[in-house]
């Protein structure tokens, strides 16, 4: 029997739920965030294989903003207290595919 979060669609791999917008998407389309317990800060897990509990987000500033507004990251990561999310804005600003597609193209 398959676990709920391991449910997949053909060819897309396992599905995860975005902590920001709450939409389900293939794991390959989401970014994994983990808690650096030593510093009590949330960091991006680029290899998607860091130990510990992870939270998944679309790589967009909009989903990050929704997750922060809802205070969903500490809950998803089961953090004991407040966590530092200040470093995430820079990463999401650089890797947001919507930002890149809105940029003017050079001819």
VEXDREN-2710 file (C-alpha; in Angstrom, 1 decimal):
% VEXDREN-2710
k/r/px/py/pz
1/UNK/0.0/0.0/0.0
2/UNK/1.3/3.4/-0.9
3/UNK/1.6/6.3/1.6
4/UNK/-0.5/9.4/0.8
5/UNK/2.4/11.7/0.1
6/UNK/4.1/9.1/-2.1
7/UNK/1.1/9.1/-4.5
8/UNK/2.4/9.9/-8.0
9/UNK/1.2/10.5/-11.4
10/UNK/2.7/8.6/-14.4
11/UNK/6.1/10.1/-15.4
12/UNK/6.1/12.9/-12.8
13/UNK/7.3/11.1/-9.7
14/UNK/6.1/11.5/-6.1
15/UNK/3.7/14.4/-5.3
16/UNK/4.2/16.9/-2.5
17/UNK/2.1/19.8/-1.2
18/UNK/3.4/23.3/-1.5
19/UNK/3.5/24.8/2.0
20/UNK/2.5/28.2/0.6
21/UNK/-0.3/27.8/-1.9
22/UNK/-1.3/24.2/-0.7
23/UNK/-1.3/22.9/-4.3
24/UNK/0.0/19.4/-5.0
25/UNK/2.9/19.2/-7.5
26/UNK/5.6/16.7/-8.5
27/UNK/8.5/16.7/-6.1
28/UNK/10.8/17.7/-9.0
29/UNK/8.8/21.0/-9.4
30/UNK/9.2/22.0/-5.7
31/UNK/12.0/23.3/-3.5
32/UNK/12.7/21.5/-0.2
33/UNK/13.4/23.6/2.9
34/UNK/14.9/22.2/6.1
35/UNK/15.5/23.6/9.6
36/UNK/19.2/24.2/10.5
37/UNK/18.7/23.4/14.2
38/UNK/22.0/24.8/15.3
39/UNK/21.0/28.3/14.1
40/UNK/17.2/27.9/14.2
41/UNK/16.9/29.1/10.6
42/UNK/15.2/27.7/7.6
43/UNK/17.5/26.9/4.6
44/UNK/17.1/25.6/1.1
45/UNK/18.0/22.0/0.6
46/UNK/19.2/22.0/-3.1
47/UNK/19.9/18.2/-3.1
48/UNK/16.6/17.4/-1.5
49/UNK/18.4/14.9/0.7
50/UNK/19.3/16.7/3.9
51/UNK/18.3/14.8/7.1
52/UNK/15.3/15.9/9.0
53/UNK/11.8/17.0/8.3
54/UNK/11.3/19.1/5.1
55/UNK/8.8/21.6/3.9
56/UNK/8.1/21.9/0.1
57/UNK/7.5/25.2/-1.8
58/UNK/7.1/26.2/-5.4
59/UNK/10.2/28.2/-6.4
60/UNK/8.3/31.4/-6.4
61/UNK/8.3/34.5/-4.2
62/UNK/4.5/34.4/-4.1
63/UNK/4.4/30.9/-2.5
64/UNK/7.2/31.9/0.0
65/UNK/5.2/35.0/0.9
66/UNK/2.0/32.9/1.4
67/UNK/3.9/30.5/3.6
68/UNK/5.4/33.3/5.7
69/UNK/2.0/35.1/6.0
70/UNK/0.3/31.9/7.2
71/UNK/3.3/31.1/9.5
72/UNK/3.3/27.7/7.9
73/UNK/7.0/27.0/7.8
74/UNK/7.7/26.5/11.5
75/UNK/4.6/24.3/11.7
76/UNK/5.6/22.2/8.7
77/UNK/9.1/21.8/10.1
78/UNK/7.8/21.1/13.6
79/UNK/10.1/23.8/15.0
80/UNK/9.9/24.2/18.8
81/UNK/10.0/28.0/18.6
82/UNK/10.4/30.9/16.2
83/UNK/12.7/30.3/13.2
84/UNK/14.8/32.7/11.1
85/UNK/13.5/32.8/7.5
86/UNK/15.4/36.0/6.4
87/UNK/17.8/34.2/4.1
88/UNK/15.1/32.6/2.0
89/UNK/14.0/35.8/0.3
90/UNK/17.3/36.2/-1.5
91/UNK/17.3/32.6/-2.8
92/UNK/13.7/32.8/-4.0
93/UNK/14.3/36.2/-5.6
94/UNK/17.1/34.7/-7.7
95/UNK/15.4/31.4/-8.6
96/UNK/11.8/32.5/-9.2
97/UNK/10.9/31.3/-12.7
98/UNK/8.2/33.9/-13.0
99/UNK/10.7/36.7/-12.3
100/UNK/12.9/35.4/-15.1
101/UNK/10.1/35.1/-17.6
102/UNK/9.0/38.7/-16.9
103/UNK/12.4/40.1/-17.5
104/UNK/12.9/41.9/-20.8
105/UNK/14.7/39.8/-23.4
106/UNK/17.7/41.0/-25.3
107/UNK/17.6/40.6/-29.1
END
